[in-house]
Each structure stands twice: as structure tokens, then as C-alpha cells.
Amino acid sequence: MIWNFLKDEQGQDLIEYTLLLAFVALASAALFIAAGGSVSGIWNVASSRLATAATSAS
């Protein structure tokens, strides 16, 4: 009975897919964190240009 339990590979695919999903989630989180500074910089530039345009239009 113990030998059959050790040889049984049911669930191996589930573990592999879970590890793959965890890797994709961590990689995505790292990319979003790294891109956060860029998005903030773009937002600040766009905001200041819109404020300048609004002031010029008035």
C-alpha cells in the first residue's frame, strides 16, 4: 500500500500548473511595480501640459 502511494503520480500536473501560475503572477507583479514609476511620470507630464494649455486658453 505504501509503495503504491509513493509511485502514484496523480496530482503532479496540478502542482506543476500551480507553480507555473505562481511564477506568472510574481513576474506580472514585478512588471507592474516597475512600470508604476513610469506611469506616474507620464501622468505628471500630461497633467502639467494640460494645466498649461488650460491657462493659455483662458
KOLDRENDO-843896 format. One record per residue (C-alpha): x, y, z; residue number from 1; residue in three letters. Coordinates in steps of 0.1 Angstrom, whole numbers, plus 5000, padded with zeros to 4 digits. Example, Ala and Ser with C-alpha at 12.3 -4.5 7.8 and 13.67 -1.06 7.14 Angstrom:
2
     xx     yy     zz   num   residu
   5123   4955   5078     1      Ala
   5137   4989   5071     2      Ser
***
This chain:
58
     xx     yy     zz   num   residu
   5000   5000   5000     1      Met
   5028   5024   5009     2      Ile
   5047   5015   4977     3      Trp
   5016   5022   4956     4      Asn
   5012   5056   4973     5      Phe
   5048   5066   4965     6      Leu
   5045   5055   4929     7      Lys
   5012   5073   4924     8      Asp
   5016   5105   4902     9      Glu
   4981   5118   4903    10      Gln
   4981   5155   4911    11      Gly
   5016   5161   4897    12      Gln
   5001   5181   4868    13      Asp
   4981   5202   4893    14      Leu
   5013   5210   4912    15      Ile
   5031   5219   4880    16      Glu
   5003   5242   4868    17      Tyr
   5001   5258   4902    18      Thr
   5039   5266   4902    19      Leu
   5036   5280   4867    20      Leu
   5007   5302   4877    21      Leu
   5026   5314   4908    22      Ala
   5056   5323   4886    23      Phe
   5034   5342   4861    24      Val
   5017   5361   4890    25      Ala
   5051   5371   4905    26      Leu
   5065   5382   4872    27      Ala
   5034   5402   4864    28      Ser
   5035   5419   4898    29      Ala
   5072   5427   4893    30      Ala
   5064   5443   4859    31      Leu
   5035   5463   4873    32      Phe
   5057   5476   4902    33      Ile
   5085   5486   4878    34      Ala
   5060   5503   4854    35      Ala
   5044   5523   4883    36      Gly
   5071   5549   4883    37      Gly
   5069   5553   4845    38      Ser
   5031   5557   4846    39      Val
   5034   5583   4874    40      Ser
   5060   5603   4854    41      Gly
   5038   5602   4823    42      Ile
   5008   5613   4843    43      Trp
   5027   5642   4859    44      Asn
   5039   5655   4825    45      Val
   5004   5652   4809    46      Ala
   4988   5669   4839    47      Ser
   5013   5698   4838    48      Ser
   5008   5702   4800    49      Arg
   4970   5702   4803    50      Leu
   4973   5728   4831    51      Ala
   4995   5750   4809    52      Thr
   4971   5746   4779    53      Ala
   4941   5755   4801    54      Ala
   4959   5786   4814    55      Thr
   4969   5796   4779    56      Ser
   4933   5791   4766    57      Ala
   4918   5814   4793    58      Ser
***
